[in-house]
Amino acid sequence: AMQRQLRTMLLHTLLVAVGFSIVSWFVLPYLLSWIHNPVYTHYLWLYPWVLFATVVNAVGMVPHYGLYARGVDRPIIRSHIAALIVFPLTVWGLSRIQPVLAVPLGLNVAFLTILLWKASAYFKAFRSDEAHAPIPQTT
């Protein structure tokens, strides 16, 4: 039952993220022209990178909730500590070759690290539970 709810949560998260991404991509230029800030318009090309990081972060919350509901907190904490290390290293490494993109790419790498860590931990915990689940009795 819980796995089905998480699949539904993942589907809803992806649908909302895709819908928001499409709508915001088409509406953003109009909002920026309304604001009249040329800096925002000049850096509009960064928006997909920030948007992708936001979507990855949202998708990463699905296994987060699954782990949390099972009382498996250690991978959640460890994934965030890993991202805390990965983010500045990525930004530092990219700042010399892509100074403007370094932070958005750092966010993407950090959030992907969290997502992959939590998803891996969730599937590992689920397989472990499945292996120890009682065998259904047929009558």
N, C-alpha and C positions, 0 to 999 in steps of 0.2 A: 504493500500500500504506500509506504513512504517513497519507494523508488519511483512509483507511478506519479506521485505528487511532485517529486523533483524533476521528472521528465516534463511534466506539465509546466512547472516553473521555468525550466530552461526554454521551452517552446515560447512561452509568453514573454520571457525576457528578450529572446531573439526577435520576436515579432515587433515588440515595442521599440527595440533598439533600431531595427531596420526601418520601421515607420518613422521614428524620430529622425534618423539619419537622413532619409530622403527628404522629408518635409523641411528640416532645418537647413539642408544644403541649398534648397531652392529659395527659402525665405531669407536666409542670412544676407545675401547681397542687398536686398531691399531694406532690411533693418540697418545695415551698416551705412547705406546712403542716407537714411533718415537721421542717423546719429551725427553724420557729417564729421567723422574722425578719419582723416586720411591714413593714419597709422594702421587702424584696423583693416581698412580696405587693402592697403599695401601687403599686409600679412595674411590675407584671406587664405592663401595657399597652405598655411599651417593648420587650418581648421580640420581637414581630414585626419591628420596625425593625432590631434587632441581628441577628436571624436572617436577614433579607433581605440585610443587608450581608455576612454570612458566606457565604451561598449565592452572591452575586454574586462575592465573592472567589474561591470555589472554582471557579466557572465560568470566571473569568478566567485560571485556571491552565491551562486547555486550550490556548488560543492561545499562552500563555507557553511551554509545552512544545514546541509546534510551531515557534515562532520559535527557541527555544534549540536544538532539534535541527537546524535549518537553519543555525545559527551566526549568526543575526540578533539580536544583543544590543542594538543601539542603541535600537530601539523599546521594549524591555523597560525599559531604564534611563530613557528619556525619559518613559514613561508613569508611572513611579513618582515622578519629579521633578515632573511635572505634578500628580499627586495630592497631593504634598507642599505644593504651592501652593494647590490647590483646596480641600483639607480646612480649613485655618485660615480661608480667606476665606469658605467656606460657614458654618462655625461662627460666625465673627464676624458675618456678615450675618444669620444666623437667631437669634443669641443675644438680640436685642432683642425679637423677636416670638414666638419659641418657645424660651425658655431651656432647658427640660428636653429638648426634642427636637433641639436644635442639634447636639450631638455625634453621636447616632445618624444623623441626616440627613446630617451632614458625612461620616460613614463611607460611607453609601450613595452619595453623590455622588462621593466620591474613588474608591471601588471601581468604580463605573460608568464613571468616566473611564478607569481602568486597563483595564477589560474592553473598552470600545469602542476604545481606542487599540491594544491588542494584537490584537484581532480584525481591525481595519482593516489593520494592518501585516501580519498573517498572510495575509489574502486578497490583499493587494497583492503580497506575495512569492510566493504560490502562482500567481497569474495570470502574474507575470513568468517563473516557472519553466516554466509550461505553454506560454507563448509561445515559449520557447527550447528546449523539449524536442525530441529527435530524432523525426522522423516514422517511425512503425512501417513496416517493410517487409513487403509481402505477397509470398508466393512461391507 
